[in-house]
Amino acid sequence: MNERTRRWLEDLVDHAAAAKRLVARGKDAYDADEMLRYAAENLLIRLGECVSRIDRDDPAFVDAHPDLELRRLKDARNVIAHGYDIVDAELLWAILSTNIPNVARQVTETLDTIRPSTPTDR
């Protein structure tokens, strides 16, 4: 794993933590507050963009870790960014409340098991 990949994975975990804080406000708040739904969309776009950057610069990492389901995040980002008119708020909530915590946990475990790269690794 190169240093940029590590940084983007760390960013992904940070964005997932923000998603966790949004979800902690509760489903009723999410349903009632249009701005929370927009924030949820933005977080999923950011999560997917992290994956897009990894996939562009280090596709071997994404290929080597299919269990992380990173490309699904990238696909969700593309739907939200380019098909904003078809975004399903219920599906978005399900992704943020269920899938993202699992992905964040797995990415954190992966980061913990893979040593940081050194200048000679590049």
N, C-alpha and C positions, 0 to 999 in steps of 0.2 A: 504494500500500500504506500503510495507516495504521500508527501506531506499535504498537498492540496486535497487529496481524497480524505485524509484524516480530518482536515479542517472542515470540509463540507459535511462530513458525517457528524462532527461535533455541532455544526450549525443545525443540522437536522434534529439532533437531540434537543438543542435549545428551543427550536420552533415547536417541537413536540411538547416541551414543558409549557410553552405559552398556550398551546391547544388544551393541555390539561387544566390550566387555570381558567380558560374559557368554559370548558365543560363543567368545572367545579361550580360555576354560577347556576347550573341546573338547566334542565330542558325547558321548564316553563319560562325562564328568563330568555333563553335562546329563541323560543317561539314568539315571545312578546316583543323582542327588540331587534328591529331590522339591522341596526348597526352591529350587533353581535353576529348576525348571519353574514354580513359583509366581512367582518373580522375573520370568521371561520373560513370563508372563501379565500381570503388573503393568506391565511396560515397554510392552507392546503396548497396554494400556488407556491408559496415559499418552500414548503417541504418538497414539492415536486421539482422545483428549480434546483435544489441541492442535488437531487438525483440526476437531473439533466446535466449538470456540470460534471458530476462524477462519470456519468455514462459517456460524455464527450471526451474527457481527458484520460479516463482509466476504465474503459468498458470491460476489461478483464476482471476488475474487481466485482462489478455488477454480475457478470456471468458466473463468477466463482462463488457467489453468495445468493443463489436463487431463493433460499429460505427467508431472506430479508424482504422479499417481494417489493424491491425498490422500484422496479419498472411500473408496478401498479400505481405507485404514488405519482410517477411521472405521467402516466396516462390520465390519472384523475386531475392533475394540474392542467393538462392540455384541454380536457373537457371544460373545466371551470374557466380557464383563460379565454378559450375560443368559442365556447358554447354556453356562455353565461346565461343565455335565455332558456336553457334547458336544465339548469342546475336544480336538483331535487334537495330541498332543505333537510328532509328526513334522512336521505342517504348521506348527506354531508355530515349530519349529526352522528350517524352510526359510524362513519369512518373516523371522525375525530374522537368519539368516545370509546370505540372498541379497537379499531385497527391501529391507529396511531400509537396508543400506549404499547401495544405488542411490538410494533416495529421499533419504537424507541428503546424498549428493553433489549431487543435482539441486537440492535446497533450498538448499544452501550456494552453489551457482553462481547461483541465482536471487537470493539475498540479496546476493551480490557485484555483481550487475549492476543491481539496483534501488537507486537512491539512497534514503537515509533520508528519511522525510517531515519536513517542517518544520511549525511551528504554522499556517502559512498554507495547508497542504495539507489540513487537517482540515475 
